[in-house]
Amino acid sequence: MVSIFTYRDERKLFALVGAVIVAAAIALVQILSVRSGRPSPIAVAVGTIGAFFESGVTGVTSGVRSGFGWVAALPHLAADDADLRAQVHALKLENRRLQEQVAEVPEAQSLERAKAHDPAGVAATVVGYDPEDAGRTATIDRGARSGIARDAGVVTDEGVVGRVASVTPFAATIRLLTDADSSVPAVVQRGRWWGIATGLPQSDGVAVEYVSQDAKVRTGDLVVTGEGRSFHAGYPIGRVAKIFHPEGALYQTLILTPAIRFARLHGVLVLPGPSAATP
């Protein structure tokens, strides 16, 4: 006799029986939970799973919204960044300008002191040097239009710089005191011994020649200008560093440390030219 049930029908029957058993178990758990007054474990599990999915969906939604908000704000952020960079650049430039002004204060005060001693002098700024340093000259930013004349003396509040060698309408060239072709009447202040100050070749020093052998000169003595066409008496030239007494010579030679620090020369005062100088 052949069975009317197939293998597939058996599986369906087992599945149906299993579903009935699970449903009965769930119903039993629910009834027991109601009778005991406690929440059903099944309800708790379902609520937990639902809350988890709800939280995930909310997080994804918030992330998407934040992402769209950030993308929308990009142009404004770029503009703000550009503005901040421009402000930082402007502040850097202002800081440099203020630093330069602070650095120029001592130089301006020096010129004011020199100007107080010689009110008729013309304040000028050194704008160039001989690139090969062969002529020991410097260029200033004032010329004939400012009243500067050839052979006019040039000083700072520290002492003698040199003389004006040539003039154009808006600039002038100074032959520095250290140039070998420079010559300035000089006096040893202590004892009033006369000589001629001139530059030393291949050096930044100054020599005073033709000082009498009788002069009792000592190292450290101050040498100043004598009265002349370019300078009035009393401008510092330098201090005696060495003294030479050539054998058989009628004169002694003094080597000076210049009063001016030529390596940092910036602002100068040009004295009235010889034609305007007081006799």
C-alpha positions in Angstrom: 0.0 0.0 0.0 1.5 3.4 -1.0 1.6 6.3 1.5 -0.4 9.4 0.5 2.1 11.7 2.3 5.3 12.8 0.6 8.5 14.1 2.1 7.5 17.7 1.4 4.3 17.3 3.1 6.1 16.0 6.2 8.2 19.1 6.3 5.2 21.4 6.1 3.5 19.4 8.9 6.6 19.7 11.1 6.8 23.5 10.4 3.1 23.9 11.2 3.5 21.9 14.5 6.6 24.0 15.4 4.8 27.3 14.7 1.9 26.1 16.9 4.3 25.2 19.7 6.2 28.6 19.5 2.9 30.5 19.5 1.7 28.5 22.5 5.0 29.3 24.2 4.7 33.0 23.5 1.1 33.0 24.7 2.1 31.1 27.9 4.9 33.7 28.5 2.6 36.6 28.0 -0.1 35.1 30.3 2.5 34.4 33.0 3.9 38.0 32.7 0.4 39.4 33.0 -0.4 37.3 36.1 2.9 38.3 37.8 2.5 42.0 36.9 5.9 42.1 35.2 6.7 43.3 31.7 6.8 40.6 29.1 10.4 39.6 28.0 9.1 39.5 24.5 7.8 43.0 24.6 11.0 44.2 26.2 13.1 42.6 23.4 10.9 44.0 20.7 11.0 47.5 22.3 14.8 47.3 22.6 15.3 46.3 19.0 12.9 49.0 17.9 14.7 51.7 19.9 18.0 50.6 18.4 16.8 50.9 14.9 15.1 54.2 15.7 18.4 55.6 17.2 20.3 54.4 14.1 17.9 56.1 11.7 18.0 59.3 13.8 21.8 59.3 13.8 22.0 58.8 10.1 19.5 61.5 9.5 21.3 64.0 11.7 24.6 63.1 10.0 23.2 63.7 6.6 21.7 67.0 7.7 25.0 68.0 9.3 26.9 67.0 6.1 24.6 69.1 3.9 24.9 72.0 6.4 28.7 71.8 6.2 28.7 71.7 2.5 26.4 74.7 2.3 28.7 76.6 4.7 31.9 76.0 2.7 31.8 79.2 0.6 31.3 81.3 3.8 34.2 79.4 5.5 36.5 80.1 2.6 35.6 83.8 2.6 36.2 84.0 6.4 39.6 82.2 5.9 40.6 84.7 3.2 39.6 87.6 5.4 41.6 86.3 8.4 44.7 85.7 6.1 44.4 89.3 4.9 44.1 90.6 8.4 47.2 88.6 9.5 49.2 89.9 6.5 48.1 93.5 7.3 49.1 93.1 11.0 52.6 91.8 9.9 53.1 94.8 7.7 52.1 97.1 10.4 54.4 95.4 12.9 57.3 95.8 10.5 56.5 99.5 10.0 56.3 100.1 13.8 59.6 98.2 14.4 61.3 100.3 11.7 59.9 103.5 13.4 61.2 102.4 16.8 64.7 101.6 15.2 64.8 105.1 13.7 64.1 106.9 17.0 67.7 107.0 18.2 68.9 108.3 14.7 66.2 110.9 14.7 67.2 112.0 18.2 70.8 112.2 17.2 69.9 114.5 14.2 67.8 116.7 16.5 70.8 117.1 18.8 73.0 118.0 15.9 70.4 120.4 14.5 70.1 122.1 17.9 73.8 122.9 17.7 73.6 124.0 14.0 70.1 125.2 13.2 71.1 126.3 9.7 72.2 122.8 8.8 70.3 120.5 6.4 69.3 117.1 7.7 69.8 114.3 5.1 69.8 110.5 4.9 72.6 108.4 3.5 71.1 106.5 0.6 74.2 104.9 -1.0 77.8 104.0 -0.6 80.6 103.4 -3.1 80.0 99.7 -4.0 83.8 99.0 -4.2 84.5 101.1 -1.1 87.5 102.6 -3.1 86.5 106.2 -2.9 85.2 106.2 0.7 82.2 108.2 -0.4 78.5 108.2 0.5 75.4 109.6 -1.3 72.8 111.6 0.5 69.2 112.4 -0.5 69.6 116.2 -0.5 71.2 118.5 -3.0 71.5 122.0 -4.3 67.7 122.5 -4.2 68.0 122.1 -0.4 70.8 124.6 -0.1 73.7 122.2 0.0 77.0 123.4 -1.5 80.3 121.8 -2.4 82.9 121.6 0.4 80.2 122.0 3.1 81.0 120.1 6.2 79.0 117.0 7.2 78.5 116.0 10.8 76.3 114.0 13.3 76.0 114.7 17.0 79.0 112.2 17.4 81.4 114.2 15.3 82.8 114.8 11.8 81.6 112.7 8.8 83.4 114.4 6.0 82.9 117.1 3.3 80.5 117.4 0.3 82.5 116.5 -2.8 79.9 117.0 -5.5 76.3 118.3 -5.7 73.3 117.7 -8.0 69.9 119.3 -7.6 68.5 116.5 -5.5 71.5 114.6 -4.2 75.1 115.1 -3.1 78.2 112.9 -2.6 80.2 113.1 0.7 83.9 112.4 0.8 84.2 110.6 4.1 86.8 111.5 6.7 88.4 108.1 6.2 89.2 108.8 2.6 92.9 109.2 1.8 92.2 112.4 -0.1 90.3 114.0 2.8 91.9 116.7 4.8 90.5 118.5 7.8 92.2 121.0 10.1 92.6 119.3 13.5 93.5 120.3 17.0 94.5 118.1 20.0 92.0 119.5 22.5 94.3 119.1 25.4 97.3 121.4 24.7 95.8 122.9 21.5 98.4 121.2 19.2 97.6 121.6 15.5 97.7 119.1 12.6 95.9 117.8 9.5 93.4 114.9 9.8 93.3 112.6 6.8 92.1 109.1 6.0 94.3 106.1 6.1 94.5 104.0 2.9 93.1 100.4 3.3 91.7 101.3 6.7 88.8 102.9 8.5 91.2 104.9 10.7 92.2 108.5 10.6 95.7 109.9 10.9 96.7 113.4 12.2 99.9 114.5 10.5 102.3 117.4 11.0 101.8 117.5 14.8 104.9 119.2 16.4 107.4 116.8 18.0 107.1 119.1 21.1 103.4 118.3 21.5 102.9 116.2 24.7 100.1 114.1 23.3 98.8 111.0 25.1 96.6 108.1 23.9 93.0 108.8 24.6 93.3 112.6 23.9 90.4 114.0 22.0 91.1 115.6 18.6 88.6 118.1 17.3 88.2 120.3 14.2 90.0 123.6 14.0 88.4 126.7 12.6 88.2 126.5 8.7 86.1 127.0 5.6 84.0 123.8 6.1 83.9 123.5 9.9 83.9 125.7 12.9 86.2 124.7 15.8 85.2 121.9 18.2 83.6 119.1 16.2 85.0 115.7 17.4 87.2 113.9 14.9 88.4 111.0 17.1 90.6 109.9 20.0 94.3 109.2 19.9 94.9 105.4 19.6 98.6 105.4 18.7 101.5 107.9 18.4 104.4 107.6 15.9 107.7 109.6 16.3 109.5 109.0 13.0 113.3 109.3 13.6 114.7 112.6 12.4 111.3 113.9 11.5 110.1 117.4 12.6 106.6 116.1 13.2 104.8 113.2 14.9 101.8 111.3 13.5 98.7 110.4 15.5 96.4 107.5 14.7 92.9 108.1 15.8 89.8 106.0 16.4 87.1 108.0 14.6 84.3 109.5 16.6 81.9 108.4 13.9 80.8 104.8 13.5 80.9 104.8 9.7 79.6 101.3 9.3 76.2 102.4 10.6 76.0 105.9 9.2 72.4 106.8 8.3 71.3 110.3 9.1 73.7 113.3 8.8 73.6 117.1 9.1 75.1 119.2 6.2 76.5 122.4 7.6 76.1 125.7 5.7 78.4 125.9 2.7 81.7 127.9 2.9 80.0 130.9 1.2 77.4 131.0 3.9 79.7 130.0 6.9 80.3 132.6 9.5 83.9 134.0 9.2 
